[in-house]
């Protein structure tokens, strides 16, 4: 007759449950893996498979009842760590969408928007286009696999059952969030400079030839030049986005190090 003790049951549950919570929390908010178009069952199943594969490689967690106050606290810690790491990578794609907002505003396409199920709000067409390009490039460079690899390695840096997490991790996350504006502006800067120059030239033209309607002439010119520049610039954004993805992965590592007090 097969028998086991309650401590053994707690050990089996803890070995799977705590990694599962951290991985599932990351998948809930991380780019690509956390898209709303992916069914929740797929996310839960993928997190469970990764947890089953990673659990034997991790340090054996302390045997604590999941229904106890200490078990609840450890669960909250794992969810917080996963969400913080997912948000770190989500900031990269927020920067890409911000660049699309900047470009669309200068081209006169800021009013061309539609409901984006990924964000739950109206999103500019160019923001959506650039976000799709960033997602395809992210998959092409295996960014999602690197993200999962970093997540699994965090169990060595920030093991399960740590007494406390340092607040420096939040500082790293807040500092990294500045990339939404910095990287977004750098990505959109070539088109913004050209389109602002065209707007300035049309403003001067309107002062010299007032019978010329700038609104009738300027909008088609800005739109046409913007589309031509997009066709030229977008293929050249791959190195910039690849470097931005690498910085996002480094930020994930720095965040965990800071939470661990390193």
C-alpha atoms as one frame of an Amber mdcrd trajectory, in Angstrom:
protein
   0.000   0.000   0.000   1.387   3.389  -1.014   1.435   5.936   1.793   2.925
   9.358   2.248   3.058  11.932   4.982   1.559  15.408   4.970   5.028  16.998
   4.797   5.721  15.059   1.611   2.484  16.345   0.080   3.420  19.908   1.015
   6.826  19.369  -0.571   5.315  18.197  -3.847   2.822  21.051  -3.924   5.420
  23.687  -3.049   7.879  22.417  -5.643   5.303  23.101  -8.366   3.030  25.830
  -6.984   5.501  28.621  -6.228   7.340  28.501  -9.606   3.953  28.220 -11.307
   2.712  31.434  -9.681   5.803  33.395 -10.705   5.760  32.121 -14.283   2.017
  32.606 -14.699   2.226  36.176 -13.333   4.868  37.037 -15.931   2.803  35.532
 -18.733  -0.204  37.564 -17.662   1.505  40.904 -18.393   4.530  40.124 -20.568
   4.509  41.101 -24.252   3.620  38.451 -26.846   2.885  35.777 -24.227   0.437
  37.996 -22.377  -1.565  39.214 -25.359  -5.311  39.117 -24.827  -5.710  37.214
 -28.099  -4.084  34.178 -26.444  -6.693  32.145 -24.511  -6.267  32.002 -20.753
  -6.177  28.198 -20.849  -3.175  28.299 -23.163  -1.330  30.654 -20.811  -2.100
  28.501 -17.770  -1.118  25.318 -19.631   2.154  26.795 -20.880   3.005  28.094
 -17.395   2.249  24.649 -15.949   4.484  22.898 -18.501   7.375  25.295 -17.853
   6.899  24.851 -14.097   6.969  21.066 -14.376  10.184  21.224 -16.428  11.871
  23.832 -14.210  10.785  22.530 -10.781  13.353  19.661 -10.573  16.152  22.099
 -11.435  15.322  24.522  -8.640  16.368  24.505  -5.051  13.927  22.572  -2.892
  11.593  25.152  -1.353  10.716  25.182   2.310   7.822  22.978   3.332   5.026
  25.402   4.183   1.313  24.847   3.974  -0.031  26.820   0.984  -3.144  27.606
   3.030  -1.166  29.247   5.850  -0.428  32.944   6.230   3.219  32.311   5.376
   2.201  30.389   2.272  -0.093  33.230   1.231   2.747  35.731   1.682   5.121
  33.629  -0.419   2.461  33.374  -3.121   2.038  37.150  -3.163   5.816  37.522
  -3.482   5.954  35.215  -6.511   3.091  37.034  -8.215   4.730  40.406  -7.573
   8.081  39.254  -8.972   6.465  37.856 -12.117   4.367  40.977 -12.722   7.345
  43.287 -12.180   9.451  41.347 -14.691   6.615  41.281 -17.205   6.107  45.031
 -16.900   9.829  45.567 -17.471   9.563  43.962 -20.902   6.170  45.538 -21.580
   7.820  48.978 -21.299   9.865  48.186 -24.412   6.716  47.725 -26.494   5.114
  50.762 -24.880   8.059  52.780 -26.204   7.413  51.447 -29.717   3.742  52.392
 -29.490   4.701  55.848 -28.209   6.905  56.305 -31.268   3.919  55.440 -33.453
   1.823  58.059 -31.628   4.491  60.712 -32.236   4.785  59.868 -35.927   1.028
  59.713 -36.451   0.615  63.108 -34.802   3.092  64.729 -37.184   1.648  62.993
 -40.231  -1.894  64.001 -39.380  -2.995  60.429 -38.719  -3.562  60.821 -35.000
  -7.320  60.693 -35.586  -7.009  57.361 -37.446  -7.448  54.939 -34.554  -9.332
  51.769 -33.747  -9.986  49.608 -30.724  -6.971  47.525 -29.782  -7.905  44.406
 -27.776  -4.339  44.132 -26.473  -4.525  47.457 -24.641  -8.288  47.739 -24.241
  -8.340  51.271 -25.658  -8.285  53.138 -28.941  -4.843  52.954 -30.516  -3.429
  54.873 -33.446  -2.977  52.928 -36.657   0.763  53.604 -36.807   1.174  52.528
 -33.176  -0.499  49.240 -33.963   1.596  48.767 -37.107   4.871  49.419 -35.294
   3.796  47.188 -32.414   3.155  44.308 -34.835   6.583  44.831 -36.408   8.183
  44.838 -32.948   6.364  41.622 -31.982   7.493  39.851 -35.167  11.079  40.966
 -34.613  10.876  39.943 -30.946   9.854  36.446 -32.000  12.503  36.357 -34.743
  15.348  37.064 -32.291  13.900  34.573 -29.751  13.226  37.335 -27.274  10.378
  35.356 -25.700  12.672  32.386 -25.063  15.335  34.632 -23.539  12.669  36.184
 -21.333  11.587  32.753 -20.044  15.226  31.738 -19.531  15.851  34.853 -17.432
  12.720  34.119 -15.428  13.851  30.571 -14.620  17.307  31.832 -13.613  15.747
  34.276 -11.164  14.946  31.373  -8.823  18.694  31.151  -8.093  19.067  34.898
  -7.498  15.770  35.389  -5.658  14.831  31.977  -4.251  11.392  31.043  -3.032
  10.748  31.776   0.632  13.036  34.796   0.917  12.291  36.761   4.066  11.968
  40.156   2.453  12.446  41.918  -0.877  14.294  45.208  -1.136  12.531  48.337
  -2.332  15.434  49.075  -4.699  13.698  46.847  -7.225  10.871  49.348  -7.556
  13.453  52.064  -8.149  14.917  50.047 -11.026  11.441  49.594 -12.508  10.601
  53.294 -12.229  13.959  54.269 -13.718  13.492  51.880 -16.626  10.002  53.254
 -17.294  11.627  56.459 -18.551  12.504  54.512 -21.704   8.878  54.852 -22.802
   9.562  58.483 -23.724  13.312  58.293 -24.395  13.330  55.268 -26.702  10.006
  56.271 -28.260  11.334  59.698 -29.161  14.613  58.299 -30.521  12.733  55.813
 -32.677  10.448  58.497 -34.110  13.048  61.261 -34.314  14.044  60.873 -38.012
  10.464  61.229 -39.204   9.636  63.963 -36.691  12.557  66.113 -37.881  11.590
  65.840 -41.548   7.878  66.373 -40.943   8.517  69.361 -38.668  10.738  70.848
 -41.362   7.929  70.429 -43.900   5.441  72.038 -41.504   7.808  74.965 -40.961
   8.287  75.395 -44.712   4.537  75.351 -45.283   4.098  77.935 -42.524   6.609
  80.247 -44.214   4.922  79.602 -47.568   1.581  80.553 -46.081   2.973  83.889
 -44.923   4.479  84.690 -48.322   1.569  83.427 -50.438  -1.498  83.886 -48.294
  -3.854  82.932 -51.088  -2.440  79.404 -50.844  -4.437  77.214 -48.470  -1.975
  75.376 -46.274  -4.646  73.039 -44.944  -5.536  71.933 -48.460  -1.927  71.482
 -49.597  -0.056  70.709 -46.369  -1.996  67.648 -45.273  -1.494  65.627 -48.504
   2.183  66.623 -48.601   2.776  65.624 -44.952   0.918  62.370 -45.430   2.732
  61.458 -48.645   6.177  62.329 -47.299   5.413  60.472 -44.060   4.452  57.310
 -45.915   7.605  57.488 -48.044   9.755  57.979 -44.948   8.032  55.070 -43.201
   8.849  52.826 -46.155  12.500  53.911 -45.876  12.919  54.035 -42.093  10.939
  51.018 -40.851  13.259  48.405 -42.438  16.181  50.152 -40.716  14.677  49.979
 -37.227  15.614  46.329 -36.652  19.047  47.062 -35.058  17.537  49.694 -32.781
  14.699  47.409 -31.671  17.066  44.469 -31.176  19.251  46.611 -28.944  16.154
  47.800 -27.090  15.084  44.191 -26.492  18.545  43.406 -25.110  18.318  46.384
 -22.767  14.904  45.141 -21.635  16.350  41.730 -20.802  19.193  43.390 -18.890
  16.650  45.484 -17.001  14.852  42.294 -15.963  18.097  40.971 -14.512  18.844
  44.245 -12.725  15.328  44.288 -11.293  15.719  40.839  -9.738  19.185  41.690
  -8.439  17.798  44.820  -6.803  14.889  42.925  -5.262  17.381  40.447  -3.827
  19.448  43.297  -2.396  22.380  42.804  -4.736
